[in-house]
Amino acid sequence: MRRKPKWVPSLSVLGGAFATRNKNDALAAGPCTGHKLLRAPRAELSCSNVKPQVYPSPDGSLRAVVYPVDISLNATPDMESRVVIRTSKGDTLTSKDYASPRGFNGYYVVNAKWSPDSKFFVYSMSSSGGHSPWQFPIAVYGRAANRFAQFSDMIKGEPTLSADFKFTGPHTLVASTWKQSGSLDDKVPVTVDLEDAFGKLPPPSD
């Protein structure tokens, strides 16, 4: 007697199952990334596999690490950030925390990069609470001074209106501000030599 062949799933069935699994995986990953509020609080121990972003300096001697602070369960863990500067050997030089007590009044890092000469680490941020959505503060870490500074302090307190920025030299930064106070739609580029600007900053208060 011939045995009946075992049932073998068709490619269409396998494809459907694969698509369903991918969709479920995407939904499972949804609460963990994306800088967004959630419809319902996520589990207390959720998103434990979220990794920090590491930015090695061009010369390989330092690295900047952006950690998700993960305070509020009503938001993805990357809604606020902590920036840590370490040597290539793992020694921590300094850090800056942009978390708020409840997780809705701080900042998260949007874009980040080292200057070509490895002397400055620059990153733009966005508000975790949605206030001032037109403004993207930019912070600068200076290697020689081993300190953080606000880019706005280098441009007479003017705000930066875009998370995008670029370098046009070893440590020359180009960002955008407004042409005149309150004119959000009239952006103009502003160019700053970070080495020169850091030298003109007052000493830190802390």
N, C-alpha and C positions, 0 to 999 in steps of 0.2 A: 504494500500500500504506500502510495506516495504521500509524504508529509506535506501539509500545507505550509507554504513559506511564511516565515514570521513577518509581521507587519513592519514595513520600513517607512518612516515618515517621508513625505515628499519634500522637495526643495522649498515649495511654497509654504508648507507647514513649518519647516525649520526656519525659513525666513521670517515668518510671522512671529514665531516664538522669540527669535533673536531680536526683532524690532521691539517686541513687548518688553523683553529684558532690558534693552537699551533705554527704553522710555522710562521703565521703573528706576533704572540706575540714575537717569537724569533727574527724575523727581526726587530721588533720595539725596542727590548731591545739591539739589536746589537750595535747601536751607543753610548751606555751608559757604557759599560764595555769591558774589554779585553786589555787595554793598546795598542791601535792601531790607526793608521791614518785612516781617512775616505775618500771615493771616492768623496764625496761632503760635503760641510758644513752642519751641522745639524742646526735645528731651535734654535733661541736665547734662548728660555725658555725650551729647551729639557732637559731630564735627571734630572729633579728636584727631582725625587724620589730616586736618588742614595744616599745610606747611608754610613757614615764613618765606619771604622772598629775599634772596641773597644777591647783593650787588658787589662783586669784586672790583677793586680799583684797577685801572689800567696797568699800573706797575706791579700789581699782585701783592702789595705789602699790607693793604687794609681791605676790609669788606664791611659794607653796610648791610644790616639785616632789618627787614621790616616785618614785625610780628603782628598778627591779628590779636587785638586785646581781648575780645570775646567776653564782654560784660553782660550784655542783655540777651536773654533767650528769646526775646521778641524780634530779634534781628539776626542777620548772618554775622558770624564772628569777625568778619573783616570790616565792620562798620566803623571801627576806630583802630588806630595803629600806635605802635611803639617802635622807635627807630634806635638801633643799637650800632655803635661803631666798634669794631674789633680789629686786632692785628691778625695777620695770617696765622699766627701761632695760637690764636684763640683768646688772647688777653682783651678784656673789655676796657675801652678807653673812656667812653661816655655814652649816654643815652638820653633820649627825649621821649616823654610819654604824652600822647595826645588823647588819652582816654578821659571820659567824664564819669562822675559817680554812678549814674544810671545808664550810661551807654548811649545817650541821645544828644549830647551837647559837646562832643569832641570833634575830631577830624580823622580822616583816613587818607593814606597816601594814594595819589592817582598816578603820577609819573615820577620817575626818579632816574638819575644818572650821575656818574662822576664826571668831573671836568677832565679833559684829555691829559692834563699834567698830573692828575691824581691828587691835587691839593684841596679840592672842594667836592663835597657831595651835595647835590641839589635835588629837592623834591617838592612837587606841588601837591596840594591837599584840597579836599572837599569836606564840607560840614556833614557830620553824621546826623544832625537834626534838621537839615534842610534850610537853616537860616542863611541869609545872604547867598542864595544859589548862584548869583552872578559873580561872586568873588572866589578866587582860588588862591589862598595864601601860599607863598613859596618860602621855604626855609633852606638855609645854607649851613652846612657843616664845614668849618675851616680847620684843616689839618694842623697848621702851624700853631694856632691858638687853642686847638682841641675844644672848640665850643660851637654852639649853634647860634644862628642869628636869623632874624626875619629880613627877607629881601626888601620888604616895604620900607624898612629903616634905611636902606641904601638908596631909595628913590623918594626921599622927603615925605615918607609916610603914605604915599599913593598906593592904591590897591592894585593887585594884578587880576586881570579879567579873564584869563584863560589858564587851563592846566598845562597847556603846551609851552615849551621853552626850548632853546637850543644854545649850543656853544658855537662861537665863531672864531675862537682862538684857544690857546692853552687854558685860559680861565676867564674868558669874556662871555658873559651870559646875556642872551636876548630874550626878553619876556614881553608881555603886553600890559599896558595900563590905559587909562582914559585920557583923551586929549584935553578935556576940561572936566572939572569936578561935576559928578552926577551924570555925565554923558556915557551911558553904558554901551551904546551902539557905535560909538566913535572910538574904536581902539587904535592905539598907536604903539609901535615898538619902543622899548626902552633898553638901552645897552649899558651894561655895567662891567667894569673890570673888577672882579671879585677880590683880587689881592689888594688893590688900591682901596676898595670900599671897606674891607675888613680892617685895614689900618686906620680908618677914620672913625670907626665905631667906638662909643664910650666903653669902658670896661664893664663886664657883666656885674649885675647887682647881687647875684647869688654866690 
